[in-house]
Amino acid sequence: MRHQPRLHALADLDARIAKAETEVARWARVVERMSAAGEPTRTARTFLRVARDDLRRLDEARNALSGGEDDHRTRCASASFQG
């Protein structure tokens, strides 16, 4: 029962990460459509960069809250894949 608040926080972060991923995808599509139409994309690219920064921060927060377990799995999978 001691880990319950942490599990709730991780669940909240997962939900926020999912929303942030949706925002990144949305702004990427906007930039793509505007670019294809020959329209200026500076403002949309700025929103895309902000959405990506938000997602990166949420990922870092999740990694810190999970005790680096996700990062460890990523490094192990990467190391085994490379060699």
C-alpha positions as CSV (number, residue, x, y, z in Angstrom):
1,M,0.0,0.0,0.0
2,R,3.0,2.3,0.5
3,H,3.5,2.7,-3.2
4,Q,-0.1,3.7,-4.0
5,P,0.5,7.5,-4.1
6,R,3.5,6.9,-6.5
7,L,1.3,4.6,-8.7
8,H,-1.4,7.3,-8.8
9,A,1.2,9.9,-9.8
10,L,2.6,7.6,-12.5
11,A,-0.9,7.0,-13.8
12,D,-1.5,10.8,-13.9
13,L,1.8,11.3,-15.7
14,D,0.9,8.6,-18.2
15,A,-2.4,10.3,-19.0
16,R,-0.6,13.7,-19.3
17,I,2.0,12.1,-21.6
18,A,-0.7,10.6,-23.8
19,K,-2.3,14.1,-24.2
20,A,1.1,15.6,-24.9
21,E,1.8,13.0,-27.5
22,T,-1.5,13.9,-29.2
23,E,-0.5,17.6,-29.1
24,V,2.9,16.9,-30.7
25,A,1.2,14.8,-33.5
26,R,-1.5,17.5,-34.0
27,W,1.1,20.3,-34.4
28,A,3.3,18.1,-36.7
29,R,0.3,17.6,-38.9
30,V,-0.5,21.4,-38.9
31,V,3.1,22.2,-39.9
32,E,3.0,19.5,-42.6
33,R,-0.3,20.8,-44.1
34,M,0.8,24.4,-43.9
35,S,4.1,23.6,-45.5
36,A,2.5,21.7,-48.3
37,A,0.1,24.6,-48.9
38,G,3.1,27.0,-49.1
39,E,1.9,28.9,-46.1
40,P,4.3,30.3,-43.4
41,T,4.9,27.8,-40.7
42,R,6.9,29.8,-38.1
43,T,4.1,30.0,-35.5
44,A,3.0,26.4,-35.9
45,R,6.6,25.3,-35.6
46,T,6.9,27.2,-32.4
47,F,3.9,25.5,-31.0
48,L,5.3,22.2,-32.2
49,R,8.6,22.9,-30.4
50,V,6.7,23.8,-27.2
51,A,4.6,20.7,-27.4
52,R,7.8,18.6,-27.8
53,D,9.5,20.3,-24.9
54,D,6.4,19.7,-22.7
55,L,6.5,16.0,-23.7
56,R,10.2,15.7,-23.0
57,R,9.7,17.2,-19.5
58,L,6.8,14.9,-18.8
59,D,8.9,11.9,-19.9
60,E,11.8,13.0,-17.6
61,A,9.4,13.4,-14.7
62,R,8.0,9.9,-15.3
63,N,11.5,8.5,-15.5
64,A,12.5,10.2,-12.2
65,L,9.3,9.1,-10.5
66,S,9.8,5.5,-11.7
67,G,13.3,5.5,-10.3
68,G,15.0,5.3,-13.7
69,E,13.5,1.9,-14.5
70,D,12.3,3.0,-17.9
71,D,15.7,4.5,-18.8
72,H,17.5,1.4,-17.6
73,R,15.3,-0.8,-19.8
74,T,15.9,1.5,-22.8
75,R,19.7,1.4,-22.3
76,C,19.7,-2.4,-21.9
77,A,17.5,-2.9,-25.0
78,S,19.7,-0.5,-26.9
79,A,22.9,-2.2,-25.8
80,S,21.6,-5.7,-26.7
81,F,20.3,-4.5,-30.1
82,Q,23.7,-2.9,-31.0
83,G,25.9,-5.7,-30.2
